[in-house]
Amino acid sequence: MVDMNDAVQVIRDVLERYENDLPAGLASKVKSVNPAKIFFILSENNYAPHFDAYFRAWFAVTNVIACARPNEAAPTERIIGIAKGAANAYSKFACPAFVAPAVDPLNRRIYVNAESGVTIGTLYHEFIHFLSHGSFYPEFYALGGRNPIILEGVTEFLTRNIAPGIYRDRASQGKYDSQLLDVLMHAGGGGERTVGMLTGLAFKGDLSVIKTLDGAVPHL
Ligand SMILES: [Zn+2]
């Protein structure tokens, strides 16, 4: 089961790998934060109410925008399954971890269901979300359509790019394989040029590459 020792390792490894790709000063600010104020690794009973609250207040909207059929009368009920007042959105989605979507990374929180069977690889993936520029997460993601696919593919690319052991952990579980493949196909492969392009997008909010990835650009 993942714990706070894993979280401390994840923060250290990711900041070491991407320190020079982050906005100036962000790495040192994040290092000064107590890891227990970044990662909330909880039992399922304690995790589910947080997932439910954020899902209803925020993720549900993007899911409906991304997945509703043309002229569908009640997409929220079909997609979200909570319109009839189901006790808990987690019982339908069982999403084991998420990042509360504040625009400023330092105001975000990473919630993890420790009893879901996730490995440390999931903590790496979530911490990439945590460090992402506000123009990418949540703004770009929130437009729905292909954007959540691109967001997850880019995040997974940067996760697997941290170190070979993390690549193996993620690949062996097939985590976000289809989103990753989508991004790699549009980016023209996974070489250094792609690393530079995707770190610029995720960490600096450089949306100029979005057309290459065939996403919708936010008008901020
Ligand atoms: Zn993700």
Boltz pocket constraint, residues with backbone or C-beta under 6 A from the ligand:
constraints:
  - pocket:
      binder: B
      contacts: [[A, 125], [A, 129], [A, 152], [A, 155]]
      max_distance: 6.0
